[in-house]
Amino acid sequence: MDITRALLNLAQGGSAWVLWLLLGLSVASVAIIIDKALIFYRCRFDPDRFVAEIEPALKQGDWPQVVSRCEAESGLEARVLLAGLKEIPWGKNAVQDLMEGERLRMGLFLGRRLSFLGTLGANAPFIGLFGTVLGIIHAFKDLALTEGGGGPAVMAGVAEALVATAVGLLVAIPAVMMYNFFNQRLHVVQERSRFLEQLLLAHLDRGAGTGEIALPDAELSKPARQAGRLA
């Protein structure tokens, strides 16, 4: 009984605190969306142009030239390729393993805080509905305390309570849309990096045994320091 009374007292406070909670969550959601949008914009990548520029050097086994082109590229896909290039002297298996590890780290970097958007998009409508229920309870409590003419006051209270549901939907819809968009962009980046990995491995196979795949230590030093660091 004491628990019921305590919950009833909480409900009688109305939905105001739920609206403030949704407002705070929406601010956090917008901050994450802006941060992710800036990251993807700064790391934009044109795979067709990039491949067209490095393919002649790949065919010739001119690895220092490929390294230089990767260092000049802002796209994270080039970072994955750069991580593999520094392992060329150690063989194909080392190149493949390091590129796979770099791709996983890139995925973790791009996917950071995306789960918040997905969770918010799935649950914000329920938070708003909870606020609406609290508001309706508050309105009927006011009706019980009103001796006469409480109908309009109750209807006004119910209308006010429904605002929480509307705000919950308003918070959820952009969060879901941007969560799906960023996840799709993450998938594209990972697939492009896999394509670059297969491209490099194919050219290593062609150059195997020809003595053309050795990369000088001087050329390795700089990308080795930079590979694995995500902007």
C-alpha positions in Angstrom: 0.0 0.0 0.0 2.8 2.4 0.9 4.5 1.6 -2.5 1.2 2.3 -4.3 0.8 5.6 -2.5 4.3 6.6 -3.3 3.9 5.8 -7.0 0.6 7.7 -7.1 2.3 10.7 -5.6 4.9 10.5 -8.3 2.3 10.2 -11.0 0.4 13.2 -9.6 3.5 15.3 -10.4 2.4 15.1 -14.1 4.5 14.7 -17.2 6.7 17.8 -16.9 9.8 16.0 -15.8 9.4 13.5 -18.7 9.4 16.4 -21.1 12.6 17.7 -19.6 14.1 14.2 -19.9 13.2 14.0 -23.6 14.6 17.5 -24.1 17.9 16.4 -22.6 18.0 13.2 -24.7 17.2 15.2 -27.9 20.1 17.6 -27.2 22.5 14.6 -26.8 21.1 13.0 -30.0 21.6 16.2 -32.0 25.2 16.5 -30.7 26.0 12.9 -31.7 24.4 13.4 -35.2 26.5 16.6 -35.8 29.7 14.9 -34.6 29.1 11.9 -36.9 28.2 14.0 -39.8 31.4 16.0 -39.5 33.5 12.8 -39.2 32.0 11.3 -42.4 32.3 14.6 -44.2 36.0 15.1 -43.3 36.7 11.4 -44.2 34.8 11.4 -47.5 36.4 9.2 -50.1 36.2 8.9 -53.9 37.1 5.2 -54.6 37.0 5.5 -58.4 39.5 8.4 -58.5 41.7 6.9 -55.8 42.0 3.5 -57.5 42.6 5.1 -60.9 45.5 7.0 -59.4 47.2 4.2 -57.6 46.6 1.3 -60.0 49.5 2.2 -62.3 51.9 2.2 -59.3 50.4 -1.1 -58.1 51.0 -2.7 -61.5 54.6 -1.5 -61.5 55.2 -2.5 -57.9 56.0 1.1 -57.0 55.0 0.8 -53.4 56.5 4.1 -52.2 54.3 5.9 -54.7 51.2 4.1 -53.4 52.2 5.0 -49.8 52.6 8.7 -50.7 49.1 8.7 -52.3 47.6 7.0 -49.3 49.2 9.6 -47.0 47.6 12.4 -49.0 44.1 10.8 -48.8 41.7 11.8 -46.0 39.5 8.8 -46.4 39.7 6.1 -43.8 39.7 3.4 -46.5 43.2 4.7 -47.5 44.3 4.3 -43.9 43.4 0.6 -44.1 45.4 0.2 -47.3 48.3 2.1 -45.7 48.3 -0.2 -42.8 48.8 -3.2 -45.1 51.5 -1.5 -47.2 53.8 -1.2 -44.3 53.7 -5.0 -43.8 54.6 -5.9 -47.4 58.1 -7.0 -46.5 56.6 -9.6 -44.1 54.5 -11.3 -46.6 50.9 -11.5 -47.8 49.5 -13.1 -44.6 50.9 -10.3 -42.5 49.4 -7.7 -44.9 46.0 -9.3 -44.8 45.9 -9.7 -41.0 47.0 -6.1 -40.3 44.4 -4.7 -42.8 41.7 -6.8 -41.2 42.6 -5.4 -37.8 42.8 -1.9 -39.0 39.3 -2.3 -40.6 37.9 -3.5 -37.3 39.4 -0.6 -35.5 38.0 1.8 -38.1 34.5 0.2 -37.7 34.7 0.7 -33.9 35.7 4.3 -34.4 32.9 5.1 -36.8 30.3 3.1 -34.9 31.0 4.8 -31.6 27.9 6.2 -29.9 25.6 5.0 -32.8 24.0 2.6 -30.4 22.7 5.6 -28.4 20.8 6.8 -31.5 19.4 3.4 -32.1 18.3 3.0 -28.5 16.8 6.5 -28.3 14.9 5.9 -31.6 13.4 2.7 -30.3 12.5 3.9 -26.8 11.7 7.7 -27.0 8.1 7.0 -28.1 7.6 4.8 -25.0 9.1 7.5 -22.7 6.7 10.0 -24.3 3.8 7.5 -23.7 4.8 7.1 -20.1 4.7 10.9 -19.7 1.2 10.9 -21.3 0.0 8.3 -18.8 1.4 10.4 -15.9 -0.3 13.5 -17.3 -3.7 11.7 -17.6 -3.4 10.4 -14.0 -2.7 13.9 -12.9 -5.7 15.2 -14.8 -8.1 12.7 -13.3 -6.7 13.5 -9.9 -7.6 17.1 -10.5 -11.1 16.0 -11.5 -11.5 14.1 -8.3 -10.6 17.2 -6.3 -12.9 19.5 -8.3 -16.5 19.7 -7.0 -18.1 20.9 -10.3 -17.2 22.1 -13.8 -14.1 19.9 -13.9 -14.7 18.6 -17.4 -12.9 21.4 -19.3 -10.0 21.3 -16.9 -9.6 17.6 -17.3 -9.7 17.8 -21.1 -7.1 20.6 -21.0 -4.9 18.3 -18.8 -5.3 15.4 -21.1 -4.4 17.5 -24.1 -1.3 18.8 -22.3 -0.4 15.2 -21.4 -0.5 14.1 -25.1 2.3 16.6 -25.8 4.7 14.1 -24.2 3.8 11.5 -26.8 4.3 13.9 -29.6 7.6 15.0 -28.2 8.7 11.4 -27.9 7.9 10.8 -31.5 9.7 14.0 -32.5 12.8 12.9 -30.7 12.7 9.3 -32.0 12.1 9.9 -35.8 15.4 11.8 -36.5 17.4 9.5 -34.2 16.2 6.4 -36.2 16.7 8.1 -39.5 20.3 9.2 -38.7 21.1 5.8 -37.1 20.2 4.0 -40.3 22.0 6.5 -42.4 25.2 6.4 -40.5 25.1 2.6 -40.3 24.7 2.4 -44.0 27.7 4.8 -44.5 29.8 2.6 -42.1 28.9 -0.4 -44.2 30.0 1.4 -47.4 33.3 2.4 -45.8 34.1 -1.2 -44.7 33.2 -2.6 -48.1 35.4 -0.1 -49.8 38.3 -1.0 -47.5 37.7 -4.7 -48.3 37.9 -3.9 -52.0 41.2 -2.1 -51.5 42.5 -5.0 -49.5 41.7 -7.5 -52.3 43.2 -5.1 -54.9 46.5 -5.0 -53.0 46.6 -8.7 -52.4 45.9 -9.4 -56.0 48.9 -7.3 -57.1 51.1 -8.9 -54.4 50.2 -12.3 -55.9 51.2 -11.1 -59.3 54.5 -9.7 -58.0 55.3 -12.8 -55.9 58.7 -14.1 -56.6 59.7 -11.2 -58.8 61.6 -9.3 -56.1 59.4 -6.2 -56.6 57.4 -6.3 -53.4 60.1 -5.1 -51.0 59.4 -1.7 -49.6 62.4 0.3 -48.3 62.6 0.9 -44.6 62.8 4.6 -45.2 59.5 4.5 -47.0 58.0 2.3 -44.3 58.9 4.5 -41.3 56.4 7.3 -42.0 53.3 5.3 -42.8 54.2 2.9 -40.0 53.8 5.8 -37.6 50.6 7.0 -39.2 48.9 3.7 -40.0 46.3 2.8 -37.4 45.7 6.3 -36.3 42.1 7.4 -37.0 41.4 11.0 -37.7 
